[in-house]
Amino acid sequence: MDRNYFFYLPKVQSEKTKEVIRKIVNQKFPLNIGLFFDKYIAWYREKNKEKCGIKKQISLLRNDQSLKVPFHLVPLDLYKNYRNRFKFLIHNLEALNYKIGIQYLKLKWRLAINLGAVSVYETSMLFHRNYGVPIIPGSAVKGVVHHYAEEYKEIPEAAKIFGSQDKKGEVIFFDALPIIDEKEQRDFIVLDVMNIHYGDYYQKGEIPGDWMNPNPVFFLTVEGVKFIFTIVSKDEKLKEKAIELLKEAVSTMGIGAKTSAGYGYFENLCYNQKRK
């Protein structure tokens, strides 16, 4: 690890943290990636200024020049246990006469979720707090499906599905969880960049021109991963309608940030997944 990096932690803890990260990189130990990007910010000095950057943060985790978070850092064993507990929850709901709607969808390209959340990097990404895998919160899933239904559909059951000021909805939207294929061994959390060429034009109203310096802003995305979307309801017809709207919404409107640039769009898998 580059000794020029430092952490704003008590001195003893700082040295221990560096040693832990060094072991993670060298020995391929799993890591809560979300915790690493949120709490253990690596700072460095450049032109007598202290800076931090998500690109530099990723460089601590790699031994090459790839701008991707290493696959081996995902705590797969812990995440599998969480998925199993989630399946157990769904089976219990089914035993209580809830109707289960499950849809497997794959990202067409990349997903930027929670991009505008508060972060020292200026951009952010939503990781599961305990297991460090990227997720799509149920509130975001419900929000985009509700918006799609209001803007493009006339759904008589909309108030029942999504709720209103006077009554809660009869359909529950769970967090969408990634399906991480251990056999593929591919790095699916990748660094992306939006390059603002005319910053002074947007910020100060100056005339734009080629003499202005671009200001690259780096952010994390999820690339090419399958997600499992789960909804439940005690009403079979509402469940089926919600699943139909869900598939249409995330394939035509997308979900998350930068959908106008092609992020956040999903497609149906060409095969049927069986729920165990």
Secondary structure, 3 states (H helix, E strand, C coil): CCCCCECCCCHHHHHHHHHHHHHHHHHCCCCCHHHHHHHCCCEEEECCEEEECHHHHHHCCCCCCCCEECHHHCCHHHHHHHHHHHHHHHHHHHHCCCEEEEEEEEECCEECCCCCCCCCCCCCCCECCCCCCECECHHHHHHHHHHHHHHHCCCCCHHHHHECCCCECCEEECCEEEECCCCCCCCCEEEEEEEECCHHHHHHCCCCCCCCCCEEEEEEEEECCEEEEEEEECCHHHHHHHHHHHHHHHHHCCCCCCHHHCCCCEEECCCCCCCC
